[in-house]
Amino acid sequence: MLSAGTTALAAEEFRTPSISAVRVEWRAVLDQFRSEINAQPAVAPDFTFARRWRLPASDPRSMPALVQLNAVTSKIFTGIGQSPVPVLLPFDTAAYLDARQGGAPGGPSLSRFQADFRPVDLFEAGPAGYDAVFSLEPGAGDGMPSRTFARPVEVQITGSLLTYDISDPLGGKGEPVKTLLAQFPDMRRFIREGYVRYAFTRFGVPYVVSIQCLDSAPRPRRLACREAYPVAERFLKALHVAGGQPSRPRMDIPSEVAERPAERSPDFTYRPTGDLIANSGYHKQNGRADFNAYSQLRFPLENVPALVRSQSFARHDRSDKSSGGYPGYPWRDNFCESRSFGVGQCASGFGHQGEDIRPRSCPPGGESQERGQGQEKAQGQERCDPKQQAVVAVRDAVVIRSPRAQAATLQINTRNEHIRFRYMHMNPSAMDADGVLSGRVVAEGEKIGVVSNYLDHPNGTTRHLHFDVQVFTRDGWLWVNPYVTLISAYERLIRGRGREIGPEIAASPAVARALPEEVVHPDPQEGSEN
């Protein structure tokens, strides 16, 4: 009896994710680069391919040609030598160097050597791998078919030493691309979670090229996936070895019990992961339990208390009552509630993609209010302004965001993590003015905006923050449930461990009083970054 009880308790502990590390075939990388550089005989003698066998493969001196390559391309792709995987980009280094030796007036145009893709919008490399974003302007590229979509098409590529081992019922699927079969024998093309993705392995490393699109008819403001296909294929055909540097072999990272505060919070409570408001899931299905705390974060709102609770189905929730502190507790998972977005981590295959977070309500007159008892009082309180409740960076990170985009994504690239955090509903004009744009480096706790209600236009939704988490897998960047990750972050912020409230709690009007009736119907564009 004791053994069975202990096993059941351990199964419900919060866990860190399991992550696999790949081994890179660097000799094959060197051979590939030699064949590419030999296409321009005038520049090939500038590179040293002699192998220094007595040095370990992780020593840069063992592959001097790659060191030389990084020196050239780092002037265009800053930090490219920090990538521990071969960097594949639509950039023809040999042709670029040949043109530069020819002394072209004003220097050669980069687009000429990037299959007509404009200069890189984002390039970021680190201990886990690299990520890049390129764009193709309307009308650019010889032989490209015309399209209805009137804006530049953004193409993302990721190569990663780390892949997250998630339970993925949709993983590994897709179809081959006949026109690319000779170049990429194992390539899979599939539409998933709002992107067309091309997944392949090269030199032992997983790579994914993706374009956000709709599996529907073309529209001027929404790219149809069939319009994205020729853009992606042009990108893939142009890939060359552009840099990267061997590093010491990395070990797999096993899942462990996540650290949590030992002291209990007297106030903070939450309902179980996967426990949705009744009938709020797609086709009335419930959520899926996920006990992973995917990263150790700073909570994304500056001040507490805060409430994780649905903004589309709140009025239907009559199952909980206040736990005696902040009247908005307990929290409730809404990751898999009904939306039209594909979410492979939900039983139905569709869901919300993230969690809705509401800041505390300001009392009449905007004066400060007590924020609960115990640890939460220690956080301090300033005058409450409902339109200036700060949103902060959850980690030291690099921003991924185009001008006018509705979403801001923070990316983490360390020895043990390759993960993204997306924020939605802040005003795009305000983010543009504040410089929350691709390439900006932010520090953990730094203010990046305020809680707002933007969804295609001001007042398009309730005033709240949509927050989600994506991890890199062999199917690309996939959404995972951030509920437990947010619980853990909140516990660290209030310095107290929360208490799970089961479904047996009776209904109470306390929750209804805590949440104004600001409910909107699910919007099919909420998960769109454009």
C-alpha positions as CSV (number, residue, x, y, z in Angstrom):
1,M,0.0,0.0,0.0
2,L,2.8,2.4,0.9
3,S,4.7,1.6,-2.3
4,A,1.6,2.2,-4.5
5,G,0.8,5.4,-2.8
6,T,4.4,6.7,-3.2
7,T,4.3,5.8,-6.9
8,A,1.1,7.7,-7.4
9,L,2.4,10.7,-5.6
10,A,5.7,10.7,-7.6
11,A,3.7,10.6,-10.9
12,E,2.1,13.9,-10.0
13,E,5.3,15.7,-9.2
14,F,6.4,18.5,-11.5
15,R,9.2,17.3,-13.8
16,T,11.9,18.9,-15.9
17,P,11.7,17.9,-19.6
18,S,13.7,15.0,-21.1
19,I,16.1,16.3,-23.9
20,S,18.2,14.4,-26.3
21,A,21.5,15.5,-27.7
22,V,22.7,14.5,-31.2
23,R,26.2,13.7,-32.5
24,V,27.4,15.8,-35.4
25,E,29.3,14.2,-38.4
26,W,31.8,17.0,-38.8
27,R,34.0,15.2,-41.3
28,A,31.0,15.0,-43.6
29,V,30.5,18.7,-43.1
30,L,34.0,19.4,-44.1
31,D,33.6,17.2,-47.3
32,Q,30.4,19.1,-48.2
33,F,32.0,22.5,-47.8
34,R,35.0,21.4,-49.9
35,S,32.7,20.4,-52.7
36,E,30.9,23.7,-52.5
37,I,34.0,25.9,-52.4
38,N,35.6,24.0,-55.3
39,A,32.8,25.3,-57.5
40,Q,34.8,28.6,-57.5
41,P,38.4,27.6,-58.4
42,A,39.6,31.2,-57.8
43,V,38.7,31.1,-54.1
44,A,39.2,27.4,-53.3
45,P,43.0,27.8,-52.6
46,D,42.2,30.3,-49.8
47,F,40.9,27.5,-47.6
48,T,42.9,24.9,-45.7
49,F,41.4,21.5,-45.7
50,A,44.4,19.5,-44.3
51,R,43.2,17.4,-41.4
52,R,45.1,17.5,-38.2
53,W,44.4,14.0,-37.0
54,R,46.1,14.3,-33.6
55,L,43.7,17.0,-32.4
56,P,40.2,16.0,-31.2
57,A,37.3,16.9,-33.5
58,S,36.1,19.5,-30.9
59,D,39.3,21.5,-31.3
60,P,38.8,24.3,-33.9
61,R,42.3,23.7,-35.2
62,S,41.3,20.2,-36.4
63,M,39.2,21.9,-39.1
64,P,40.9,25.1,-40.2
65,A,38.6,25.5,-43.3
66,L,35.6,25.9,-41.0
67,V,37.4,28.5,-38.9
68,Q,38.2,30.4,-42.1
69,L,34.6,30.1,-43.2
70,N,33.3,31.5,-39.9
71,A,35.6,34.4,-40.2
72,V,34.1,35.3,-43.6
73,T,30.4,34.7,-42.8
74,S,30.4,36.2,-39.3
75,K,30.6,39.6,-40.9
76,I,27.1,38.9,-42.3
77,F,25.7,36.5,-39.8
78,T,27.0,37.7,-36.4
79,G,28.1,35.0,-34.0
80,I,27.8,32.2,-36.6
81,G,30.9,30.4,-35.1
82,Q,29.0,29.9,-31.8
83,S,26.7,27.3,-33.4
84,P,27.7,23.7,-32.4
85,V,25.9,22.4,-35.4
86,P,26.6,23.1,-39.1
87,V,24.8,26.3,-40.1
88,L,22.9,25.7,-43.3
89,L,21.7,29.0,-44.9
90,P,20.6,30.1,-48.4
91,F,24.0,31.8,-48.8
92,D,26.5,30.9,-51.5
93,T,29.8,31.7,-49.8
94,A,32.0,30.6,-52.7
95,A,30.1,32.8,-55.2
96,Y,30.2,35.7,-52.7
97,L,33.9,35.5,-52.3
98,D,34.5,35.2,-56.0
99,A,32.5,38.3,-56.7
100,R,34.2,40.2,-53.9
101,Q,37.6,39.3,-55.4
102,G,36.3,40.6,-58.7
103,G,35.9,44.1,-57.1
104,A,32.3,44.7,-57.9
105,P,31.6,48.5,-57.5
106,G,30.0,49.2,-54.1
107,G,30.4,45.5,-53.1
108,P,28.1,42.7,-54.2
109,S,24.4,42.7,-53.2
110,L,23.7,40.0,-50.6
111,S,20.4,39.1,-52.2
112,R,22.3,38.0,-55.3
113,F,23.9,35.3,-53.3
114,Q,20.8,34.4,-51.2
115,A,18.5,33.1,-54.0
116,D,17.0,36.6,-54.0
117,F,16.0,36.5,-50.3
118,R,16.7,39.8,-48.7
119,P,19.4,40.3,-46.0
120,V,18.7,38.1,-43.0
121,D,15.9,39.4,-40.7
122,L,17.2,37.5,-37.7
123,F,20.2,35.3,-37.1
124,E,20.9,33.9,-33.7
125,A,23.4,31.2,-32.7
126,G,24.2,29.7,-29.4
127,P,25.3,26.6,-27.5
128,A,22.1,24.7,-28.6
129,G,22.2,25.5,-32.3
130,Y,21.0,28.3,-34.5
131,D,17.8,30.0,-35.8
132,A,17.4,32.3,-38.8
133,V,14.6,34.2,-40.5
134,F,14.8,35.3,-44.2
135,S,12.1,37.0,-46.3
136,L,11.2,36.9,-50.0
137,E,9.6,40.1,-51.3
138,P,6.5,39.9,-53.6
139,G,7.7,39.6,-57.1
140,A,11.3,38.6,-56.2
141,G,13.0,35.5,-57.6
142,D,13.2,34.5,-61.2
143,G,10.7,31.9,-62.2
144,M,8.5,32.2,-59.0
145,P,4.8,31.9,-59.6
146,S,2.6,34.9,-58.8
147,R,0.7,34.9,-55.5
148,T,-2.2,36.6,-53.9
149,F,-0.4,37.3,-50.6
150,A,0.9,40.9,-50.8
151,R,3.5,40.9,-48.1
152,P,7.1,39.4,-47.8
153,V,7.0,35.7,-47.0
154,E,9.1,34.9,-43.9
155,V,11.0,31.6,-43.9
156,Q,12.4,30.2,-40.6
157,I,15.2,27.6,-40.3
158,T,16.4,25.9,-37.2
159,G,19.2,23.4,-36.7
160,S,19.6,22.1,-33.1
161,L,21.9,19.9,-31.1
162,L,19.0,19.4,-28.6
163,T,15.5,18.0,-29.2
164,Y,12.8,17.8,-26.6
165,D,11.4,14.3,-26.0
166,I,7.7,15.0,-25.8
167,S,4.8,12.6,-26.1
168,D,3.8,13.5,-29.6
169,P,0.9,11.4,-31.2
170,L,1.4,13.3,-34.5
171,G,5.2,13.1,-34.6
172,G,7.1,11.8,-37.5
173,K,4.4,12.1,-40.2
174,G,4.6,13.9,-43.5
175,E,5.2,13.3,-47.2
176,P,8.3,13.4,-49.4
177,V,8.9,16.3,-51.8
178,K,9.7,14.8,-55.2
179,T,11.6,17.9,-56.4
180,L,13.9,17.8,-53.4
181,L,14.3,14.0,-53.0
182,A,17.8,13.9,-54.4
183,Q,19.1,16.7,-52.2
184,F,17.1,15.6,-49.0
185,P,16.3,11.9,-49.1
186,D,14.7,11.8,-45.7
187,M,12.7,15.1,-46.0
188,R,9.1,15.2,-44.8
189,R,6.7,18.0,-45.6
190,F,3.6,18.5,-43.5
191,I,1.2,21.2,-42.3
192,R,1.0,21.4,-38.6
193,E,0.0,24.0,-36.0
194,G,-0.4,26.8,-38.6
195,Y,2.9,26.2,-40.4
196,V,4.1,24.2,-43.5
197,R,7.2,22.4,-42.3
198,Y,10.1,20.7,-44.1
199,A,11.9,18.4,-41.7
200,F,15.2,16.7,-42.6
201,T,18.4,15.3,-41.2
202,R,21.8,16.3,-42.4
203,F,25.2,15.4,-40.8
204,G,23.3,13.7,-38.0
205,V,21.5,17.0,-37.1
206,P,17.7,17.7,-37.3
207,Y,16.8,20.8,-39.3
208,V,13.3,22.3,-39.9
209,V,12.4,24.9,-42.4
210,S,8.9,26.4,-41.8
211,I,6.5,29.1,-43.1
212,Q,3.4,30.3,-41.3
213,C,0.4,29.8,-43.6
214,L,-3.3,28.8,-43.8
215,D,-4.4,25.6,-45.3
216,S,-7.1,27.5,-47.3
217,A,-7.7,29.7,-50.3
218,P,-5.2,32.5,-50.8
219,R,-5.9,36.0,-49.4
220,P,-4.1,39.3,-49.7
221,R,-3.4,39.4,-45.9
222,R,-3.1,35.6,-45.2
223,L,-0.6,33.4,-46.9
224,A,-2.0,30.1,-48.2
225,C,0.2,27.1,-47.7
226,R,0.1,26.2,-51.4
227,E,1.6,29.7,-52.1
228,A,4.3,29.0,-49.5
229,Y,5.5,25.7,-51.1
230,P,7.5,27.3,-54.0
231,V,9.1,29.8,-51.6
232,A,10.2,27.0,-49.2
233,E,11.5,24.9,-52.0
234,R,13.5,27.8,-53.4
235,F,15.0,28.3,-49.9
236,L,15.8,24.7,-49.5
237,K,17.5,24.3,-52.9
238,A,19.8,27.2,-52.1
239,L,21.1,25.9,-48.7
240,H,24.9,25.8,-48.3
241,V,27.2,25.2,-45.4
242,A,27.7,28.7,-44.0
243,G,29.5,28.1,-40.7
244,G,29.4,26.5,-37.3
245,Q,32.1,25.0,-35.1
246,P,32.6,21.6,-33.4
247,S,32.1,21.5,-29.7
248,R,32.6,18.8,-27.0
249,P,30.0,16.0,-27.3
250,R,26.8,16.7,-25.4
251,M,25.0,14.2,-23.1
252,D,21.3,13.6,-23.1
253,I,19.4,15.5,-20.3
254,P,17.1,13.2,-18.3
255,S,13.9,14.3,-16.7
256,E,14.1,15.0,-13.0
257,V,11.8,16.2,-10.3
258,A,11.5,20.0,-10.5
259,E,12.6,22.1,-7.6
260,R,9.8,24.0,-5.8
261,P,9.6,26.1,-2.7
262,A,9.4,24.0,0.5
263,E,7.2,26.5,2.4
264,R,3.6,26.5,1.5
265,S,1.7,29.5,0.4
266,P,-1.4,30.1,2.6
267,D,-3.3,31.5,-0.4
268,F,-2.2,30.2,-3.8
269,T,-4.2,27.3,-5.2
270,Y,-4.7,25.7,-8.6
271,R,-6.7,23.0,-10.3
272,P,-5.0,20.0,-11.9
273,T,-3.2,20.2,-15.2
274,G,-5.5,19.2,-18.0
275,D,-8.7,20.0,-16.0
276,L,-10.6,22.3,-18.3
277,I,-13.9,24.1,-17.6
278,A,-16.6,21.6,-18.4
279,N,-17.4,21.4,-22.2
280,S,-14.8,24.1,-23.0
281,G,-12.6,21.6,-24.9
282,Y,-12.8,21.0,-28.6
283,H,-15.8,18.6,-29.2
284,K,-16.2,18.8,-25.4
285,Q,-13.0,16.8,-24.7
286,N,-11.0,17.5,-21.6
287,G,-7.4,18.6,-21.6
288,R,-4.3,16.5,-21.3
289,A,-2.3,16.3,-18.2
290,D,1.3,17.5,-18.6
291,F,3.5,17.7,-15.5
292,N,6.5,19.2,-17.2
293,A,7.9,22.5,-16.0
294,Y,9.7,23.2,-19.3
295,S,11.9,25.9,-18.0
296,Q,12.7,27.9,-14.8
297,L,11.1,31.3,-15.5
298,R,10.5,34.6,-14.0
299,F,6.6,34.9,-14.1
300,P,5.6,37.1,-17.1
301,L,3.6,39.7,-15.2
302,E,5.6,42.1,-13.0
303,N,3.1,42.1,-10.0
304,V,1.1,39.5,-8.2
305,P,-1.5,38.3,-7.6
306,A,-2.4,37.1,-11.1
307,L,-4.9,34.6,-12.4
308,V,-4.5,31.9,-15.0
309,R,-8.0,31.3,-16.2
310,S,-9.9,31.1,-19.5
311,Q,-11.0,34.4,-21.1
312,S,-13.4,32.8,-23.5
313,F,-15.3,30.4,-21.2
314,A,-15.0,32.1,-17.7
315,R,-18.7,32.6,-17.4
316,H,-19.3,28.8,-17.7
317,D,-17.0,28.0,-14.7
318,R,-19.2,27.3,-11.7
319,S,-17.1,24.6,-10.1
320,D,-14.6,26.4,-7.9
321,K,-14.6,28.6,-4.9
322,S,-12.0,31.0,-3.4
323,S,-9.3,29.4,-1.2
324,G,-9.4,32.1,1.4
325,G,-6.8,34.6,-0.1
326,Y,-7.0,36.3,-3.4
327,P,-10.5,35.8,-4.6
328,G,-9.4,34.7,-8.2
329,Y,-7.7,31.5,-7.0
330,P,-7.6,28.7,-7.9
331,W,-5.9,28.9,-11.3
332,R,-7.3,26.7,-14.1
333,D,-5.7,25.2,-17.2
334,N,-7.0,26.5,-20.5
335,F,-4.3,25.2,-22.9
336,C,-6.6,22.7,-24.7
337,E,-9.9,24.7,-24.6
338,S,-11.7,24.9,-27.9
339,R,-10.0,26.8,-30.8
340,S,-9.4,26.1,-34.4
341,F,-5.6,26.0,-34.0
342,G,-3.8,22.7,-34.4
343,V,-2.2,21.6,-31.2
344,G,-0.7,18.1,-31.2
345,Q,-0.4,18.0,-27.4
346,C,-4.2,18.1,-27.1
347,A,-6.3,14.9,-27.3
348,S,-8.5,16.4,-29.9
349,G,-5.6,17.8,-32.0
350,F,-6.9,21.3,-31.6
351,G,-6.6,23.8,-28.8
352,H,-5.7,27.3,-27.5
353,Q,-1.9,26.9,-27.8
354,G,-1.2,28.7,-24.5
355,E,-2.6,30.1,-21.2
356,D,-4.6,33.3,-20.6
357,I,-3.2,35.3,-17.7
358,R,-5.2,38.1,-16.0
359,P,-3.5,40.6,-13.7
360,R,-5.2,41.7,-10.5
361,S,-8.1,44.0,-10.7
362,C,-7.7,47.6,-9.5
363,P,-10.1,48.6,-6.7
364,P,-12.2,51.7,-7.3
365,G,-10.1,54.9,-7.4
366,G,-7.0,53.1,-8.6
367,E,-5.6,52.9,-5.0
368,S,-3.3,50.1,-3.9
369,Q,-4.8,47.0,-2.6
370,E,-3.6,44.1,-0.5
371,R,-2.5,41.3,-2.7
372,G,-3.3,38.4,-0.4
373,Q,-1.5,37.2,2.7
374,G,1.8,35.6,3.7
375,Q,4.5,35.6,1.1
376,E,2.5,37.6,-1.5
377,K,2.5,40.8,0.7
378,A,6.3,40.8,0.5
379,Q,6.3,41.7,-3.2
380,G,5.4,45.4,-2.5
381,Q,2.8,47.3,-4.3
382,E,2.6,50.5,-6.3
383,R,-0.4,52.6,-7.3
384,C,-2.7,50.4,-9.4
385,D,-3.3,51.6,-13.0
386,P,-5.3,49.0,-15.0
387,K,-3.8,50.2,-18.3
388,Q,-0.2,50.1,-17.1
389,Q,0.2,46.6,-15.7
390,A,3.7,45.6,-16.8
391,V,4.6,42.5,-18.8
392,V,8.3,41.4,-18.3
393,A,10.8,39.1,-19.9
394,V,10.7,35.6,-18.4
395,R,14.4,35.0,-19.1
396,D,17.5,36.6,-20.6
397,A,16.6,36.1,-24.3
398,V,16.6,37.3,-27.9
399,V,13.4,38.8,-29.4
400,I,11.8,37.4,-32.5
401,R,9.3,39.8,-33.9
402,S,8.7,41.6,-37.2
403,P,7.3,45.2,-37.3
404,R,3.5,45.4,-36.8
405,A,3.3,41.7,-35.7
406,Q,0.8,40.9,-32.9
407,A,3.1,38.4,-31.2
408,A,6.5,38.9,-29.5
409,T,8.6,35.7,-29.0
410,L,11.6,35.4,-26.7
411,Q,14.1,32.7,-27.6
412,I,16.5,30.9,-25.2
413,N,19.5,29.1,-26.6
414,T,21.8,27.6,-24.0
415,R,23.8,24.4,-23.4
416,N,20.7,22.8,-21.9
417,E,17.7,24.6,-23.5
418,H,16.4,25.5,-26.9
419,I,13.0,27.0,-26.1
420,R,10.6,29.9,-27.0
421,F,8.1,31.9,-25.1
422,R,5.4,33.9,-27.0
423,Y,3.4,36.9,-25.7
424,M,0.2,38.1,-27.3
425,H,-2.3,41.0,-27.1
426,M,0.1,43.8,-26.4
427,N,-0.4,46.7,-28.9
428,P,1.9,46.3,-31.9
429,S,2.4,50.0,-32.4
430,A,3.6,50.3,-28.8
431,M,6.0,47.3,-29.2
432,D,7.3,48.9,-32.4
433,A,7.9,52.2,-30.7
434,D,9.6,50.4,-27.7
435,G,11.9,48.5,-30.1
436,V,10.6,45.0,-29.2
437,L,11.8,43.7,-32.6
438,S,13.9,40.8,-33.9
439,G,17.4,40.7,-32.6
440,R,16.9,42.8,-29.5
441,V,18.4,41.2,-26.3
442,V,16.3,41.5,-23.2
443,A,17.2,40.7,-19.6
444,E,15.0,38.6,-17.2
445,G,12.5,40.9,-15.5
446,E,12.9,43.7,-18.0
447,K,9.6,45.4,-18.9
448,I,8.7,44.7,-22.6
449,G,5.1,46.0,-22.5
450,V,1.8,46.3,-20.7
451,V,-1.2,44.0,-20.5
452,S,-3.6,45.0,-23.2
453,N,-6.5,43.9,-25.3
454,Y,-5.2,43.9,-28.9
455,L,-6.5,41.2,-31.3
456,D,-6.3,42.4,-34.9
457,H,-7.3,45.9,-33.5
458,P,-7.6,47.6,-30.1
459,N,-10.4,46.2,-27.9
460,G,-10.4,43.0,-29.9
461,T,-10.3,40.9,-26.8
462,T,-10.4,41.2,-23.0
463,R,-7.5,42.8,-21.2
464,H,-5.1,39.9,-20.6
465,L,-1.8,38.3,-21.6
466,H,-1.8,35.2,-23.8
467,F,1.5,33.3,-23.0
468,D,2.7,30.1,-24.6
469,V,5.8,27.8,-24.8
470,Q,7.3,26.1,-27.8
471,V,10.1,23.5,-27.7
472,F,12.2,22.2,-30.6
473,T,11.6,18.7,-31.8
474,R,12.3,16.8,-35.0
475,D,8.9,18.2,-36.2
476,G,10.1,21.7,-35.5
477,W,8.9,24.2,-32.9
478,L,5.8,22.7,-31.2
479,W,3.5,24.1,-28.6
480,V,3.5,22.5,-25.2
481,N,1.3,23.2,-22.2
482,P,2.9,26.0,-20.1
483,Y,0.5,25.6,-17.2
484,V,2.9,23.8,-14.8
485,T,5.7,26.0,-16.0
486,L,3.7,29.0,-15.0
487,I,2.7,27.5,-11.6
488,S,6.4,26.9,-10.9
489,A,7.3,30.4,-11.9
490,Y,4.6,31.9,-9.7
491,E,5.6,29.8,-6.7
492,R,9.2,31.2,-7.0
493,L,7.9,34.7,-7.3
494,I,5.7,34.5,-4.2
495,R,8.2,32.3,-2.4
496,G,5.6,29.7,-1.5
497,R,4.3,26.4,-2.8
498,G,0.7,26.3,-4.1
499,R,-1.9,23.7,-3.3
500,E,-3.8,21.7,-5.8
501,I,-7.6,21.9,-5.6
502,G,-9.5,18.9,-6.9
503,P,-12.8,18.8,-8.8
504,E,-14.7,18.0,-5.6
505,I,-14.7,21.7,-4.6
506,A,-18.3,23.1,-4.6
507,A,-19.3,26.1,-6.6
508,S,-19.2,29.6,-5.1
509,P,-20.0,33.1,-6.4
510,A,-16.6,34.3,-5.2
511,V,-14.9,33.5,-8.5
512,A,-17.7,35.2,-10.5
513,R,-17.2,38.4,-8.4
514,A,-13.5,38.3,-9.0
515,L,-13.8,38.1,-12.8
516,P,-15.8,40.8,-14.7
517,E,-18.0,39.5,-17.4
518,E,-15.4,40.3,-20.2
519,V,-15.9,37.2,-22.4
520,V,-15.3,36.9,-26.1
521,H,-15.9,34.1,-28.5
522,P,-12.8,32.2,-29.6
523,D,-11.2,34.1,-32.4
524,P,-9.6,32.0,-35.2
525,Q,-6.7,34.4,-35.6
526,E,-5.6,34.6,-31.9
527,G,-2.8,32.2,-32.5
528,S,-1.5,34.0,-35.6
529,E,1.7,36.0,-35.4
530,N,0.7,38.2,-38.3
